[in-house]
C-alpha cells in the first residue's frame, strides 16, 4: 500500500523544482514533509482537497505553505489540489453555487442562469444590451452597474458554497484516510498472526 501511494505522489525533486514553491525552498528540508505516515498523509490530503476546492487560483502555494507550517506530507498536499481540474470544475462550482444560494436563501443576480448540463451561464449581456426608451444604447455606467450586480449575485452564493464544500470535503478526507490506514494496519497484523499460527502448527 505504501509503495502504491508513493507512486501516485509527485517526487521530491519535482516539487522542489516547481516555480510556485521556490520561495519555500529554505523550509522544504524538514523530513516530516516527505515522510509517509498516517497523520502526515491524512493532513496533507485534507489540505490539498480543501484549498483545491476553496480557491480557483493559487491552490498549490496555499496548500504547500500550510503543509510546511503543520508538517504535513507535502507531496500529498500538492497532488490533492488537482481534485478540481477542467473535468470536475464545472460540476463542482455549479453544485457549490446552488448550495450557497440555498443556504443564503438568495436568488442569482441579473443574467445568471443555469444550463441543462448544470453550468452557470455568465450572461450579463442579456440585461446590458437593453436600450432606454428613446432607443439609444445604455450608457457605460449602467452597463457597469449591471455587471457589478451580476458578479455580486453569483459571487456570494458561490463563495459560501465553496467554503462549505471545501471544509466538509477536507474533514471527510482526513477521517477517511485515518480509518483506512488503521484498517489496513490491523488487517496486515491479522494476516501475520494467522501465518505464524499456521507455521507453528
C-alpha positions, 0 to 999 in steps of 0.5 A, a space after each residue: 500500500 505504501 509503495 502504491 501511494 508513493 507512486 501516485 505522489 509527485 517526487 521530491 525533486 519535482 516539487 522542489 523544482 516547481 516555480 510556485 514553491 521556490 520561495 519555500 525552498 529554505 523550509 522544504 528540508 524538514 523530513 516530516 514533509 516527505 515522510 509517509 505516515 498516517 497523520 502526515 498523509 491524512 493532513 496533507 490530503 485534507 489540505 490539498 482537497 480543501 484549498 483545491 476546492 476553496 480557491 480557483 487560483 493559487 491552490 498549490 502555494 496555499 496548500 504547500 505553505 500550510 503543509 510546511 507550517 503543520 508538517 504535513 506530507 507535502 507531496 500529498 498536499 500538492 497532488 490533492 489540489 488537482 481534485 478540481 481540474 477542467 473535468 470536475 470544475 464545472 460540476 463542482 462550482 455549479 453544485 457549490 453555487 446552488 448550495 450557497 444560494 440555498 443556504 443564503 436563501 438568495 436568488 442569482 443576480 441579473 443574467 445568471 442562469 443555469 444550463 441543462 448540463 448544470 453550468 452557470 451561464 455568465 450572461 450579463 449581456 442579456 440585461 446590458 444590451 437593453 436600450 432606454 426608451 428613446 432607443 439609444 444604447 445604455 450608457 457605460 455606467 449602467 452597463 457597469 452597474 449591471 455587471 457589478 450586480 451580476 458578479 455580486 449575485 453569483 459571487 456570494 452564493 458561490 463563495 459560501 458554497 465553496 467554503 462549505 464544500 471545501 471544509 466538509 470535503 477536507 474533514 471527510 478526507 482526513 477521517 477517511 484516510 485515518 480509518 483506512 490506514 488503521 484498517 489496513 494496519 490491523 488487517 496486515 497484523 491479522 494476516 501475520 498472526 494467522 501465518 505464524 499460527 499456521 507455521 507453528 502448527 
